[in-house]
Amino acid sequence: MPWSRRTLPLLLVAPLVARAEAVPWPLLREGRAAALPRHALAPGVGDPPGFRLSNCSTQRTLSDEGRAQARSLGDLFRANGIAAATVFSSGWCRCLETAELLALGPVRREPALDSFFADRGEGAARTAALRALLAASHGGPLVLVTHQVNITALTGLVPASGEAVVVRTGGDPEVLGRFRA
């Protein structure tokens, strides 16, 4: 069957919708759930020697594939009715860039989302601060771009790069679903 100009756009959007069928998009749109994406693909593990939070050139940063992954994740939000959100991010450059490339609104740095991979002693305090952030009212869609270690501490799940875990807001952050572009 030959492709027409009408079917091509449907083919491009259909995978975005199909991968997100189990996600509670209405709850995300209403602000009764939050999406916690792990930063998009930034090759490597942990932070390199000489890492400085204030200097992106000392950090693992997004690859070209990671940038495309972050843009696709933003497209997935828009394809499911979320064109704007309250967006918080870890201060790590790979998270900030992921959050910016989602293109859902201004990005605010939030220390509760900062990695504690290199300092596990910070885990309990950061997770408690993240729980408090999730319990607060944000008045609409909420997106919190962070790291695998933070999401795992909160949910017990190990998300892939660019994968988002959806949790209930306003109380106990129960896991409701997960998705990736």
N, C-alpha and C positions, 0 to 999 in steps of 0.2 A: 504494500500500500504506500503510495507516495505521500510525503509529508507536505502539509500546507502551512501557510502562514498562521492559520488559526490553531493548528494542533501543536506547533512548536512551543508557544508560550505555555500551554498546558503541560507539556512534557517537562518544561523547566521548573514549574511550580509544583507539580504533583509529587516529586520525591520529598520536597520540604514538608508538605502536608502529611504524606504517608508516614514519615519517620516520627511524627509528633502525635499520632492518633491517641496514644494513651496518656498524653500530658493534659492536666486539668487547665487548659487555656482560659476558661472563664474565671477560675479562681485567681490566676495570674493577672488577668485584665482588671479584676475588681480589687486587687491588692490584698486578697485573703491568702495568697501564697507568694513565695519569692523564688526566683531562679538564682541558683548559685553556680555560675559557670566556672570551671577551672580554666585558667588562662589557655589561650590557643597554643599550638605547637611551638615550643622553644627548645630545640634539641639540647640534650644533656640531662644531668641530674644535679639537683642542689645548686649552689652558687659557686663560681670559680674562686680560687685564691685571690685575695685583694678586692673582693666584692665590697662596693660602697653603694648604699641605697640612693645616694644623691647623684650617682654617676652611671648612666646606662651603659657606657662603654666597658664597665667592669662586671656587667651582669649577663646572664643568658637572656637573649632577646628573641622575639618572634622571627621565625624563618618566613620566606615568601609563602610557603604553604600555610604557615600559621596565620599570616595576615589574611589570606584568602579564606581560611577557616573562620576567622573572627567575623569577616564581612558576611559570610554565608549564615552564620549564627544570627547576626542582626537581621538578615533577610527572613530567616525563619520566624523571628519574633513578629516582624511586620506582616508576614503572610498569615499569621494567626491573630491579627488585630491589635498588636502592641507596637505602635509607631513611636511612642515616647514612654519613658520610665524614669523613676528615680534610680540613678546608677551610682553605686559606691564601688571603690576598687582598693585593693591592696596598693601600697606604695611602690611595689616592684615594677620596673618598666614593662615587663612582659604582661602584667595584669593591666596596667594603665593603658597600654597600647591596645590590648584586646577590648577593653571597655570603650575606648574612643572609636575603634573600628566597628563596634556594634551600631554606632550612630543612633542611639536611642535618647540622647540628651546629654546635658553637662555631666561630667564625671567628677565625683567628689572622693578624695582620698579618705580612707577609713582604716585606722590602725588595727581595729579588731580583725581585719581581713589579711593582715600581714602574715607572712609565712613564719612558722616556728620550726621548720625542718632542721635548721642548724642549732637550735636552742630549744630542745623539747621541754625544758622547764617552763617555758612561756605558754605551753599548750592549754593548760587549764584556764588561765586568765584570758587568753584570746578566745577560747571557746565560750566562756561565760559572757564576754563582751559581745560576741556574735549572737548568742541567744538573746541578749538584751536588745540588740539592734533589730532582731527579728520580731521581738515582742512589741516594739514601738509601732505606732501607726505612721504610715508614710503616704496615705491618701491616694493610692493607685499602684500601678505595676512597680515592682521592686526587683532590681538586678544587682547582685553582689558578686563581683569578679574577684576570685581568690585562688588559692593553691590547693593541690590535692590533699596535703596534710591537714589543712583546715576543714575541708569538706569531710574527710574521713573521720576526724575527731568528732564532728557534729553528728554525722549520719551513720558511720560504719561502712560507707560505700567508698570505693576507689574509682573515681571518675577518670576517663581518658582526657587527654588534652582537648580542650574545646567542648567537652561534654558538660551539660548543665544538670544539676540535681534540683528538683522542685520540692520545697518544703512548705508546710503550713506556717502562716505567720500569726501573731497575736497570742501565742501561748506555746505549748510544746511543739517544737519544729518537726512534726511528723513528716516523713518522706512520702510524697504523693506521686512522684514520677521522675523520669530523667529523659533527656533528649540530647541529640547532637545534630549538627548540620551535615 
